[in-house]
Amino acid sequence: MILKTYDFCARVYIKCSLLRLMLPVGRTEKIIGGHEAEPHSRPYMAFIEKNLANNEPSYCDGFLLNEDFVMTAAHCQANNYTVYLGVDNTKSLENDKIQDRTVEKAFPHENYKKNEFIDDIMLLKLSSKVVVNNFVKPIALANHDDVTLPTSCIVSGWGQTHSNGRISDKLMETNVTLTENSICTELNDLYIICLFLQGDSGGPLVCGHGTAYGVVSFMYQYSKDLSTVAYTKIPCYTDWITSTMKKALSKK
């Protein structure tokens, strides 16, 4: 789906659901690759294997909110899922540090529409509680009180190590710096990002003192030389997250 710049910016502003992010295409090898994360330094990260209608596996990232729930993007919906926590290398998913869980129920945002990416956020209720330890720990979420956009963040995931390249087996990460958006200043005070690790749908944008501020959503191509990447803005969904988890747990 192609959006005009005005529509894209206006929709982001009105819905309060996305941060504007910018990635200069063509000079992305180091940006995409980032660097290898210290083993188990991001214990909130979740590697999600999902099976579609044709039973072909595909993958998304996510992050642990508590012993019952993982957050990811709504466009990562599938017929069923296996969530792996405590993962460093995706080629070694059977070591004693890793906990795997199936998903009891997925809760995509009720307003999400395929190919539109608005309200691109989803909670996965795990089939059984995870055991919190040094390798598996939840991450705190930014909330309504976090009104100031952070300037320094980290993106991590099992993304592409090179442009149009293979997906990394090792957890990768890169520092990102949020700066003022120069494209849409006539509409609102949205922001852009200059660095991004591609291939990490559903992964977290972690800012400040280690809180999750965004969920990796989609890339929008302005031109052959300029793309933007959007994150679902977590502080806008605090009430939805709380109510969804409460309803899911009350049905047990």
Backbone hydrogen bonds, N-H to C=O, Kabsch-Sander energy under -0.5 kcal/mol:
donor,donor_aa,acceptor,acceptor_aa,energy
8,F,4,K,-2.8
9,C,5,T,-2.5
10,A,6,Y,-2.8
11,R,7,D,-2.6
12,V,8,F,-2.0
13,Y,9,C,-2.2
14,I,10,A,-2.7
15,K,11,R,-2.4
16,C,12,V,-1.1
17,S,12,V,-0.7
18,L,12,V,-0.6
19,L,231,Y,-2.2
22,M,193,I,-1.5
23,L,227,S,-3.0
25,V,23,L,-0.7
25,V,225,D,-0.6
27,R,24,P,-1.0
32,I,28,T,-3.6
33,G,29,E,-2.3
34,G,30,K,-3.1
35,H,173,E,-2.7
37,A,171,L,-2.6
41,S,38,E,-2.2
45,M,42,R,-2.1
46,A,62,G,-2.5
47,F,84,Y,-2.6
48,I,46,A,-0.6
48,I,60,C,-2.8
49,E,47,F,-0.6
49,E,82,T,-2.9
50,K,48,I,-0.6
50,K,58,S,-3.1
51,N,80,N,-2.4
52,L,56,E,-1.3
55,N,52,L,-2.1
58,S,50,K,-2.5
60,C,48,I,-2.1
61,D,201,S,-2.9
62,G,46,A,-1.8
63,F,71,M,-1.9
64,L,44,Y,-2.6
65,L,69,F,-2.6
66,N,69,F,-1.3
70,V,124,L,-1.8
71,M,63,F,-2.9
72,T,122,M,-2.5
76,C,73,A,-1.7
77,Q,74,A,-1.3
79,N,51,N,-2.1
80,N,51,N,-1.1
82,T,49,E,-2.6
83,V,101,R,-3.5
84,Y,47,F,-2.8
84,Y,82,T,-0.5
85,L,99,Q,-2.9
86,G,45,M,-0.7
90,T,169,D,-2.7
92,S,89,N,-1.9
95,N,92,S,-0.5
98,I,95,N,-1.4
99,Q,85,L,-2.3
101,R,83,V,-2.4
103,V,81,Y,-0.8
104,E,102,T,-0.6
104,E,125,K,-2.3
105,K,125,K,-1.3
107,F,123,L,-3.3
109,H,121,I,-2.3
112,Y,109,H,-1.8
113,K,118,I,-0.5
116,E,113,K,-2.2
117,F,113,K,-1.3
120,D,117,F,-0.8
121,I,119,D,-2.0
122,M,72,T,-2.4
123,L,107,F,-1.8
124,L,70,V,-3.0
125,K,105,K,-2.9
125,K,123,L,-0.6
126,L,68,D,-3.0
126,L,124,L,-0.7
127,S,102,T,-2.5
130,V,67,E,-2.0
132,V,130,V,-0.7
133,N,136,V,-2.1
137,K,43,P,-1.4
139,I,64,L,-2.4
140,A,210,G,-0.5
142,A,212,A,-2.5
146,D,143,N,-2.0
147,V,145,D,-1.9
149,L,147,V,-0.6
153,C,176,V,-2.8
154,I,206,V,-2.8
155,V,174,T,-2.3
156,S,204,P,-0.7
157,G,172,M,-2.6
159,G,157,G,-1.1
160,Q,198,Q,-1.2
161,T,166,R,-1.6
165,G,162,H,-2.4
168,S,159,G,-2.7
171,L,88,D,-1.3
172,M,157,G,-2.6
173,E,35,H,-2.5
174,T,155,V,-2.2
176,V,153,C,-3.1
178,L,151,T,-1.8
179,T,192,I,-2.4
181,N,190,L,-1.7
182,S,180,E,-0.6
187,L,184,C,-1.8
188,N,184,C,-2.1
192,I,179,T,-3.0
194,C,177,T,-1.2
198,Q,196,F,-0.8
202,G,216,V,-1.9
203,G,200,D,-2.3
205,L,214,G,-2.3
206,V,154,I,-2.7
206,V,204,P,-0.7
207,C,205,L,-0.5
207,C,211,T,-2.9
208,G,152,S,-1.2
210,G,207,C,-0.9
211,T,207,C,-2.3
212,A,140,A,-2.7
213,Y,205,L,-3.4
213,Y,211,T,-0.6
214,G,205,L,-1.2
215,V,232,T,-1.7
216,V,203,G,-2.8
217,S,230,A,-2.4
218,F,230,A,-1.0
220,Y,228,T,-4.0
222,Y,220,Y,-0.7
222,Y,226,L,-1.8
223,S,226,L,-2.1
226,L,223,S,-0.7
227,S,23,L,-1.8
228,T,220,Y,-3.3
229,V,21,L,-0.8
230,A,218,F,-3.5
231,Y,19,L,-1.1
232,T,215,V,-2.5
233,K,17,S,-1.8
234,I,213,Y,-1.7
234,I,232,T,-0.9
236,C,233,K,-1.5
237,Y,234,I,-2.6
238,T,235,P,-0.8
241,I,237,Y,-2.9
242,T,238,T,-2.3
243,S,239,D,-2.6
244,T,240,W,-2.4
245,M,241,I,-2.2
246,K,242,T,-2.1
247,K,243,S,-2.3
248,A,244,T,-2.3
249,L,245,M,-2.2
250,S,246,K,-1.8
251,K,247,K,-0.9
252,K,249,L,-1.1
